[in-house]
Amino acid sequence: MILPIGAKKFEESMQMGSETYHHLKVVITEKYGAHGCNVGEDGGFAPNISSFREGLDLVKEAISRTGYNERIKIAIDVSATDFCIGTKYDLDYRSPHKSGQNFKSGEDMIAMYKELCAEYPITSIEDPFDKEDWEHVKYFSGLGICQVVGDDLLMSNPKRIEKAIRESACNALLFKVNQIGTVTEAIEVVKMAKDAHWGVVIGQRSGETEDSFIADLSVGLAAGQIKAGAPCRGERLAKYNQLLRIEEEIGDQAVYAGEDWRQS
Ligand SMILES: C=C(OP(=O)(O)O)C(=O)O
């Protein structure tokens, strides 16, 4: 994912995001052919890469071709619960020819994230550890290297959010409104997160429809961040189009979080 934090308005951020997406398409086509540009459920390209660095290099190259450089940062969703086996993380879990040699401990993962944040403009990591690995997520978050977002860790569940705030286990909430159920509860948990000086990301779901409510919710709650997928596929664009309409309607009063994306 990318964060166009250097934009002054949402409209400009949309342009920056779309240009990056189209440069990425060219970068991927050059390296993997047109079939590398088949899109996944969230509208992102799905080339056959063999390491996460290979994927990050493609995004870095696309950003550099746009010329926006420091104005665009990278965010990653590791979803580490998906490849946690016991207390280890199997980085080869998707490889058909796995050697069994690529199992990492929580400490190894922390070292790896530190390296990645130094090598790439990564400013946000979602679910860097298994949803029950509170020890490592807490330690990593305490390092203050980047925003640490809890999605599977928190499940938009007030009890888990309370625990994470108490234990300083992460510093941002990925909020999925259909996990909690009502707007009243949404307001309550987002307030909890903001009172703890956390970042708030209003999140999409995999099986999205063209309903654009999360766009209104992210503005209404002044979340500062929305994760709505690539600028591709109608159900993703519906959210971005609604944000454009809201910005147009509010006019000069509209505030794009930009550099203040974590403190909105
Ligand atoms: C799409 C996402 O999650 P889910 O598959 O749980 O809907 C997400 O976290 O961006």
The ligand as a Tripos MOL2 file, in Angstrom:
@<TRIPOS>MOLECULE
LIG
   10     9     1     0     0
SMALL
NO_CHARGES

@<TRIPOS>ATOM
      1 C1         -9.5430   -6.8570    3.2810 C.2       1 LIG1
      2 C2         -9.0680   -6.9330    4.5080 C.2       1 LIG1
      3 O1         -9.4690   -7.8050    5.4540 O.3       1 LIG1
      4 P1        -10.6040   -8.9300    5.3670 P.3       1 LIG1
      5 O2        -10.1050   -9.9500    4.3840 O.co2     1 LIG1
      6 O3        -10.6790   -9.4370    6.7680 O.co2     1 LIG1
      7 O4        -11.8850   -8.3140    4.9230 O.co2     1 LIG1
      8 C3         -8.0110   -5.9950    4.9330 C.2       1 LIG1
      9 O5         -7.5320   -6.1240    6.0590 O.co2     1 LIG1
     10 O6         -7.6590   -5.0890    4.1600 O.co2     1 LIG1
@<TRIPOS>BOND
     1     1     2 2
     2     2     3 1
     3     2     8 1
     4     3     4 1
     5     4     5 2
     6     4     6 1
     7     4     7 1
     8     8     9 2
     9     8    10 1
@<TRIPOS>SUBSTRUCTURE
     1 LIG1         1 GROUP 0 **** ****
